[in-house]
């Protein structure tokens, strides 16, 4: 690979780093921060051609890779998740559809003893516990509900600062949602618990409380009688995400910001479309 190509790769890499940070770009590209530093600093002699080609491919406009950007909104959510994990707290968190809740919680699962369940409408108590045991890398076959719950409790008691995240908790049926009370009672002060969803979950639980529906007052009480609500992404944060994912032209950046309706899924769709146009 010639010197000019390496310089072009280095320039592209610099734009990504300036939009986020060297460590975040290194994580996204699956290379070391030291390699990033050497590529930007012109210390190229010990960087193999294979490494240059790998970085070049990942930085190409048509590459489907998507870089997670730690915006102020993502940082706030991760801070709450960390508090919950560290202090075995219980939270209900609401954020708009398209906020990127699943992406942020997925990034958080890279930490030790973080277990995330992607909730589904078809879950019953047994399939819910089977999924939780699978996330904990535990055998989940051939057990009763009570036996499965005891396995979860036993595993949690062996861990340092575990946390269970129920993503899209508003999809859960009443039967499984009420099982949250059982989990809370069994794991109180031993494990953090988080329900995360759109504001539909908050409205559903408050309606249940107001109508005195069985179980809902107990759930609301265990959540501290309040939800943590996140507003839509700021325009500045959306611009940060767009630029970090390879769009540098200010007119295009503004077009995406104005067209996305603060929906990160739509941001991703628009960015990838522009990158593919640039690669054509």
WOBEL-V572088 format. One record per pair of residues at least 6 apart in sequence whose C-alpha atoms are under 7 Angstrom apart, sorted by sequence separation. I is the first residue (numbers start at 0). GAP is how many residues later the second one is. D is the distance in Angstrom with one decimal. If there is no record, write none. Layout:
BEGIN
i: {I;I}
gap: {GAP;GAP}
d: {D;D}
END
This chain:
BEGIN
i: {25;37;83;108;132;133;155;246;259;25;57;132;208;259;16;207;208;15;22;25;129;21;204;241;255;21;116;238;255;116;204;238;125;128;132;237;114;128;114;234;201;13;28;168;168;169;162;163;164;165;166;167;168;9;28;161;162;163;164;165;166;167;232;241;9;73;77;160;161;162;163;164;165;166;169;231;169;156;152;155;177;180;27;8;118;0;112;113;114;115;116;117;118;19;112;113;114;115;116;117;118;122;112;113;114;115;116;117;118;120;115;119;120;124;118;119;120;123;118;124;101;87;85;84;84;84;87;96;87;89;90;91;92;93;94;95;87;88;89;90;91;92;93;94;87;88;89;90;91;92;93;94;93;84;83;91;90;89;93;98;92;93;94;91;92;93;94;95;90;91;92;93;94;95;72;98;99;97;98;70;97;97;68;66;65;60;63;61;60;61;60;60;61;60;18;18;19;18;15}
gap: {6;6;6;6;6;6;6;6;6;7;7;7;7;7;8;8;8;9;10;10;10;11;11;11;11;14;14;14;14;15;15;18;19;19;19;19;20;20;21;22;25;26;26;26;27;27;28;28;28;28;28;28;28;29;29;29;29;29;29;29;29;29;29;29;30;30;30;30;30;30;30;30;30;30;30;30;31;33;34;35;37;38;39;47;47;48;48;48;48;48;48;48;48;49;49;49;49;49;49;49;49;49;50;50;50;50;50;50;50;50;51;51;51;51;52;52;52;52;53;54;65;73;75;76;77;78;101;101;102;102;102;102;102;102;102;102;103;103;103;103;103;103;103;103;104;104;104;104;104;104;104;104;105;107;108;131;132;133;133;133;134;134;134;135;135;135;135;135;136;136;136;136;136;136;160;164;164;165;165;166;166;167;172;178;179;185;208;213;214;214;215;217;217;218;221;224;224;225;228}
d: {5.6;6.4;6.4;6.6;6.7;6.6;6.7;6.6;5.4;5.4;6.9;5.9;5.4;5.5;6.2;5.4;5.2;6.9;5.6;6.6;5.2;6.3;5.9;6.5;6.6;6.7;7.0;6.5;6.4;6.7;6.9;6.7;5.7;6.5;6.6;6.4;6.0;6.9;6.9;6.7;6.9;6.6;6.9;5.8;5.9;5.9;5.3;6.1;6.1;6.0;6.5;5.8;5.6;5.9;7.0;5.1;4.2;5.0;4.8;5.0;5.1;4.6;5.8;6.7;5.7;6.4;7.0;6.4;6.3;5.8;6.3;6.3;6.2;6.3;6.6;6.1;4.9;6.9;6.8;7.0;6.2;6.2;5.9;6.0;6.4;6.6;6.9;5.9;6.3;5.9;6.2;6.4;5.9;6.8;4.7;5.1;4.8;4.6;5.1;5.1;5.6;6.9;6.6;6.2;6.1;6.0;6.0;6.5;5.8;5.1;6.9;5.6;5.4;5.4;6.2;6.2;6.3;5.8;6.4;7.0;6.8;6.9;5.5;5.6;6.0;5.1;5.3;6.1;5.9;5.7;6.6;5.9;6.1;5.9;6.5;5.4;4.7;4.8;4.7;4.9;4.8;4.7;5.1;5.1;3.9;6.5;5.7;6.3;5.9;6.5;4.9;6.5;5.2;5.2;5.2;6.0;5.5;5.9;6.7;6.7;5.5;6.1;6.0;4.9;4.8;4.9;4.8;7.0;7.0;6.2;6.0;6.2;6.5;6.3;6.9;6.1;6.1;4.4;5.8;5.7;5.1;5.6;5.9;6.0;6.6;6.8;6.9;5.2;4.5;4.5;6.2;6.2;5.3;5.6;6.3;6.2;6.4;5.1;5.1}
END
